[in-house]
Amino acid sequence: MLPKMGHGFVKETPPPTPNRLRQWLQRNALLRLDLPLILVCAALLLFGLMMIYSASAELSFYYSATRDLFAIYGIFLRQVLALMVALAAAPVVVLVDYHAWKPFVLPAAILVILMLLLVLFIGESRFGARRGLLGGSYQPAELAKLITVIYVAFWLDGKKETLQEITFGLIPLVLILGIMSAFILLQPDYSAVLTILAIGGMLFFLAGGDWKQILLFILSVFSLGVLIILLTETGRNRVMNWIQGISDPTLAPYQVQRALEAFYKGGLFGVGLGNSVTKSTGLPTPQSDSIFAIVGEEFGLVGTTLLIGLYLVILWRGLAISQRAPDSLGALLAAGMTSWIVMEALINMAQIVNLIPFTGNALPFISAGGSNLVVSIFAIATILNVGIRSDSSKELQDDLLSKVVNLRRWDRRWRLPRSRRAPGAKR
């Protein structure tokens, strides 16, 4: 019995119903942030700063003429500065509804194309390529990857009713990707071009593009890759060195040879943080393209395996958020950003052990480079943006993963209940 109070009873507060709980969570968007994804990215960022400090301090000291503090730790401090800028802007990317981005998508794409064009005239030339502005500290090609994912996702979502027609689907998509890729190809940055084309094709597939058009797109990208190899000296040399390195590691590119040496020295558990020898004896770009080799030397096979595992967690959480997205636009954005980050990581790791021709891709969150770090954080912020607008109780009508593997077909016979005979019924 409830105690009386005056002429009534004290009302017991009812427990929150699922609907009330869902409404409360919807009013508190920050509480619906994907915690595993945030923790994994934070771990990668901290580990990246640690590895950049380890890989670059001695290199900066060697090339420094003044021996002052900023010169000695310049690479590390620039990475910290880029991280602070990205983390200050990331909450805006997370909290502003991605549907509100639509008016700014086309102007952003045009601005990126103009910056890519500007690089060709006033960009700083390094290693036979013009890729950077502002003294080489800013690379528009990195921003082009981010904007390409966003622009193509919005375009595909707006054209989803006509994607089956080649004149409204594949041809305009190829023109969109071709314009962006053409300016990057002139720098040249072949890996960025192939990355943009691969992401565009994957998004076209996820958006429901026709299989014949998808196969035609794959054939076109393959043909472009062959032309790059045949018509450019850089492409020919990288492929020939890769083939030679597969048959005999001593004939692999010098950078790959030194990287394999670093992995060999690292063994199972590594030589310890800061104790890498290869970074001080001629391994090219140990703080950026080759940083995975430094991870292998200082933390061994165990450390590299754990690092790969962190990227796989990003893949898991990103695809999970894509599945729960409230609409096709959110699903395309989350899937596109996730695939881009993980693909960049796998390419960097594969090239340094000669599994694929050397491309020069950065290792997201780990390699030194402010441009790559900022756009990588913005990509994760975009995934979180989709995540906080997802309804976890929403019944999925179009599962993106089912486009790749339809697992339900294997147990379809168990889903159909058999009719049972009544007891004592005759056969």
C-alpha positions in Angstrom: 0.0 0.0 0.0 1.2 3.5 -0.8 1.2 6.0 2.1 -1.6 8.6 2.0 -0.9 12.2 1.7 -4.0 14.4 2.3 -6.8 12.9 0.3 -4.6 11.2 -2.2 -1.7 8.8 -2.6 1.9 9.5 -3.3 2.4 8.7 -7.0 5.3 6.5 -7.8 7.5 7.7 -10.7 7.1 5.3 -13.5 10.2 3.9 -15.1 11.2 5.5 -18.4 9.5 3.7 -21.4 11.5 2.9 -24.5 9.9 5.7 -26.3 10.8 8.2 -23.6 14.3 6.9 -23.4 14.7 7.2 -27.2 13.3 10.8 -27.1 15.7 11.7 -24.4 18.7 10.3 -26.3 17.5 12.2 -29.4 17.6 15.5 -27.5 21.1 14.7 -26.3 23.0 14.1 -29.5 26.4 13.9 -27.8 25.3 10.9 -25.7 24.8 9.0 -28.9 28.3 9.5 -30.2 29.9 6.2 -31.1 32.3 5.7 -28.1 34.3 2.7 -29.6 35.0 4.7 -32.7 36.1 7.8 -30.7 38.4 5.7 -28.4 40.0 4.0 -31.3 40.7 7.2 -33.2 42.1 8.8 -30.0 44.4 5.8 -29.5 45.6 6.2 -33.1 46.2 9.9 -32.7 48.2 9.5 -29.5 50.2 6.6 -31.0 50.8 8.7 -34.2 52.2 11.6 -32.2 54.4 9.2 -30.3 55.7 7.6 -33.5 56.3 10.9 -35.3 58.3 12.2 -32.3 60.4 8.9 -32.3 60.9 8.9 -36.1 61.6 12.6 -36.7 63.5 14.1 -33.7 66.9 12.9 -34.9 66.1 13.7 -38.5 65.1 17.2 -37.7 68.2 17.7 -35.5 70.4 16.5 -38.4 68.9 18.9 -41.0 68.5 21.9 -38.5 70.9 24.7 -39.0 69.9 26.7 -35.9 69.6 23.9 -33.4 66.7 25.8 -31.7 63.9 23.9 -30.1 61.4 24.4 -32.9 63.8 23.4 -35.6 64.7 20.2 -33.7 61.1 19.2 -33.0 59.6 21.1 -36.0 57.9 18.0 -37.6 56.4 16.9 -34.3 55.2 20.5 -33.4 53.6 21.1 -36.8 51.7 17.8 -36.4 50.5 18.9 -32.9 49.4 22.3 -34.4 47.5 20.5 -37.2 45.8 18.2 -34.6 44.7 21.2 -32.5 43.2 22.9 -35.5 41.4 19.7 -36.6 40.0 19.0 -33.1 38.8 22.6 -32.8 36.8 22.3 -36.0 35.7 18.7 -35.7 32.7 19.5 -33.3 31.2 21.7 -36.0 31.4 18.9 -38.5 29.8 16.5 -36.0 27.0 18.7 -34.8 25.8 20.5 -38.0 23.3 18.1 -39.7 24.9 16.7 -42.9 21.7 17.5 -44.8 22.5 21.2 -44.2 25.8 20.8 -46.1 24.0 20.6 -49.5 24.3 24.3 -50.5 28.0 24.3 -49.8 29.0 21.1 -51.6 29.3 22.4 -55.1 31.2 25.6 -54.1 33.6 23.5 -52.0 34.3 21.2 -55.0 34.9 24.3 -57.3 37.2 25.8 -54.7 39.2 22.5 -54.5 39.6 22.4 -58.3 40.9 26.0 -58.3 43.4 25.1 -55.6 44.5 22.1 -57.6 45.0 24.3 -60.6 46.9 26.8 -58.5 49.3 24.1 -57.4 50.4 23.6 -61.0 51.6 27.2 -61.3 52.9 28.2 -57.8 53.2 24.9 -56.0 56.4 23.8 -54.4 58.2 21.1 -56.4 59.5 18.1 -54.4 60.7 14.8 -55.7 59.7 15.7 -59.3 56.1 16.7 -58.4 54.1 19.8 -57.6 51.7 19.0 -54.8 51.9 21.6 -52.0 51.0 25.2 -51.4 52.3 27.6 -48.6 55.8 26.2 -48.7 54.6 22.6 -49.3 52.8 22.5 -45.9 49.3 22.3 -47.5 48.4 19.6 -50.1 45.0 20.3 -51.9 45.0 16.7 -53.2 44.2 15.5 -49.6 41.2 17.8 -49.3 40.1 16.7 -52.8 39.7 13.1 -51.5 37.4 14.3 -48.7 35.3 16.7 -51.0 35.1 14.0 -53.6 33.4 11.6 -51.2 31.0 14.3 -50.0 30.1 15.6 -53.5 29.7 12.1 -55.0 27.5 11.0 -52.1 25.2 14.0 -52.5 25.1 13.6 -56.3 24.3 9.9 -56.1 21.6 10.5 -53.5 20.0 13.1 -55.7 20.2 10.9 -58.9 19.3 7.6 -57.4 16.1 7.3 -59.5 18.0 7.6 -62.7 21.2 5.7 -61.9 20.2 2.7 -64.0 20.4 4.8 -67.2 24.0 5.2 -68.4 23.4 8.8 -69.7 22.2 9.9 -66.2 24.3 7.6 -64.1 27.8 6.4 -65.2 28.7 9.1 -67.7 28.0 12.1 -65.4 29.8 10.3 -62.6 32.9 9.7 -64.8 32.9 13.4 -65.7 32.7 14.5 -62.1 35.6 12.2 -61.0 37.5 12.9 -64.2 37.7 16.6 -63.7 39.0 16.2 -60.2 41.4 13.5 -61.2 42.8 15.3 -64.2 44.2 18.2 -62.2 45.7 15.8 -59.6 47.2 13.7 -62.5 49.1 16.8 -63.7 50.9 17.2 -60.4 51.4 14.1 -60.7 49.9 12.1 -57.8 48.8 8.8 -59.2 47.9 7.2 -55.9 45.4 10.0 -55.1 43.8 9.6 -58.6 43.3 5.9 -58.2 42.0 6.4 -54.6 39.4 8.9 -55.8 38.3 6.7 -58.7 38.1 3.6 -56.4 36.0 5.5 -53.8 33.7 6.9 -56.5 33.1 3.5 -58.0 32.4 1.9 -54.7 29.8 4.6 -53.8 28.2 4.1 -57.2 27.9 0.4 -56.4 26.4 1.1 -53.0 24.0 3.6 -54.4 22.4 0.9 -56.6 24.2 1.4 -59.9 23.6 -1.1 -62.7 26.1 -4.0 -62.7 26.9 -3.5 -66.4 27.8 0.2 -65.7 29.9 -0.9 -62.6 31.8 -3.4 -64.7 32.4 -0.8 -67.4 33.6 1.7 -64.7 36.1 -0.9 -63.3 37.3 -1.6 -66.9 37.8 2.1 -67.4 39.8 2.6 -64.2 41.9 -0.5 -65.0 42.6 0.9 -68.5 43.6 4.3 -67.0 46.0 2.5 -64.6 47.6 0.6 -67.5 48.0 3.9 -69.5 49.7 5.6 -66.5 52.1 2.7 -66.3 52.9 2.6 -70.0 53.1 6.4 -70.6 54.9 7.6 -67.5 58.4 6.8 -66.5 57.5 6.9 -62.8 54.7 4.4 -63.3 56.9 2.0 -65.3 59.7 2.2 -62.8 57.5 1.5 -59.8 55.8 -1.5 -61.4 59.2 -3.0 -62.7 60.8 -2.5 -59.2 57.7 -4.1 -57.6 57.9 -7.2 -59.9 61.7 -7.5 -59.4 61.2 -7.2 -55.6 58.7 -10.0 -55.6 61.1 -12.4 -57.2 64.2 -11.1 -55.3 63.8 -8.8 -52.3 67.4 -7.5 -52.8 66.1 -6.0 -56.1 63.2 -4.2 -54.5 63.2 -0.4 -54.3 65.7 1.0 -51.8 62.9 2.2 -49.5 61.3 -1.2 -49.4 64.6 -2.9 -48.8 65.3 -0.7 -45.7 61.7 -1.2 -44.5 62.0 -5.0 -44.7 65.3 -4.6 -42.8 63.4 -2.7 -40.1 60.7 -5.4 -39.8 63.4 -8.0 -39.5 65.2 -6.2 -36.7 61.9 -5.7 -34.9 61.1 -9.4 -34.7 58.1 -10.4 -32.6 58.1 -7.7 -29.9 60.4 -4.9 -31.3 63.4 -3.1 -30.1 61.5 -0.6 -28.0 60.2 2.9 -28.5 62.8 5.3 -29.8 65.4 2.5 -30.3 65.0 2.2 -34.1 68.3 2.1 -36.0 66.9 2.1 -39.5 65.4 5.6 -39.2 68.9 7.0 -38.6 70.7 5.0 -41.3 69.0 6.1 -44.5 65.4 4.9 -44.5 63.7 7.5 -46.7 60.9 9.6 -45.1 60.7 7.6 -41.8 58.2 10.1 -40.4 55.6 9.8 -43.2 55.5 7.2 -46.0 57.8 4.7 -44.1 56.5 5.2 -40.6 54.8 1.8 -40.6 58.4 0.3 -40.9 59.4 2.2 -37.8 56.3 0.8 -36.0 57.5 -2.7 -37.0 61.0 -2.2 -35.8 60.1 -0.6 -32.4 57.0 -2.7 -31.6 57.5 -5.8 -33.7 54.9 -8.1 -35.2 52.7 -7.7 -32.1 52.6 -3.9 -32.4 51.9 -3.9 -36.2 49.1 -6.5 -35.7 47.5 -4.4 -33.0 47.7 -1.3 -35.3 46.0 -3.2 -38.1 43.3 -4.3 -35.6 42.6 -0.6 -34.7 41.9 0.2 -38.4 39.6 -2.9 -38.6 37.7 -1.5 -35.6 37.2 1.7 -37.6 35.9 -0.4 -40.5 33.5 -2.3 -38.2 32.1 0.8 -36.5 31.9 2.9 -39.7 29.9 0.2 -41.5 27.7 -0.3 -38.5 26.9 3.4 -38.5 26.3 3.2 -42.2 23.8 0.4 -41.7 21.8 2.4 -39.1 21.8 5.6 -41.1 18.4 7.3 -41.4 18.6 7.7 -45.1 20.7 6.7 -48.2 22.7 10.0 -48.1 23.9 9.2 -44.6 24.7 5.6 -45.5 26.8 6.7 -48.5 28.7 9.3 -46.5 29.5 6.9 -43.6 30.4 4.1 -46.0 32.5 6.3 -48.2 34.5 7.9 -45.4 35.1 4.6 -43.7 36.2 2.9 -46.9 38.5 5.8 -47.7 40.3 5.8 -44.3 40.8 2.0 -44.2 41.8 1.8 -47.8 44.5 4.4 -47.4 45.8 2.6 -44.3 45.9 -0.8 -46.1 47.6 0.7 -49.1 50.3 2.3 -47.0 51.0 -0.9 -45.1 51.0 -3.1 -48.3 53.3 -0.8 -50.3 56.0 -0.7 -47.5 56.3 -4.6 -47.6 56.2 -4.7 -51.4 52.7 -6.4 -51.7 51.8 -3.6 -54.2 53.8 -1.1 -56.2 55.0 1.9 -54.1 52.4 4.7 -54.1 53.4 7.2 -51.5 50.1 7.1 -49.5 50.2 8.4 -46.0 49.1 6.2 -43.0 46.0 8.0 -41.6 46.4 9.4 -38.1 50.0 8.1 -37.9 52.1 9.6 -40.7 53.4 13.2 -40.4 51.4 15.6 -42.6 48.9 18.2 -41.4 46.7 18.0 -44.5 46.2 14.3 -44.3 45.6 14.5 -40.5 43.0 17.2 -40.8 40.9 15.6 -43.5 41.2 12.2 -41.7 39.7 13.7 -38.6 37.0 15.4 -40.6 36.2 12.1 -42.2 35.7 10.5 -38.8 33.6 13.5 -37.7 31.4 13.0 -40.7 30.8 9.3 -39.7 29.9 10.5 -36.2 27.6 13.1 -37.6 25.6 10.3 -39.4 25.8 8.2 -36.2 24.1 10.7 -33.9 21.2 11.0 -36.3 20.6 7.3 -36.7 17.7 5.6 -35.1 19.0 2.3 -33.6 15.4 0.9 -33.5 14.8 1.6 -37.2 14.0 -1.4 -39.2 16.6 -1.6 -42.0 14.9 -1.7 -45.4 18.1 -1.5 -47.4 21.1 -3.1 -45.8 24.3 -1.9 -47.5 26.2 -5.0 -46.4 23.6 -7.2 -48.1 24.7 -5.8 -51.4 28.0 -7.4 -50.8 27.1 -10.6 -49.1 23.5 -11.7 -48.6 23.9 -14.0 -45.6 20.2 -14.7 -45.3 20.2 -16.9 -48.4 22.1 -19.5 -46.5 19.4 -20.0 -43.9 16.3 -19.2 -46.0 15.0 -22.7 -45.6 15.0 -22.2 -41.8 13.0 -19.0 -42.0 10.0 -20.7 -43.7 8.0 -22.5 -41.1 6.7 -25.9 -42.1 3.1 -26.8 -41.8 2.6 -29.2 -39.0 0.0 -32.0 -39.0 -2.5 -32.1 -36.3 -2.1 -35.0 -33.8 -3.7 -38.1 -35.1 -4.1 -36.8 -38.6 -4.0 -39.3 -41.4 -1.2 -39.2 -43.9 
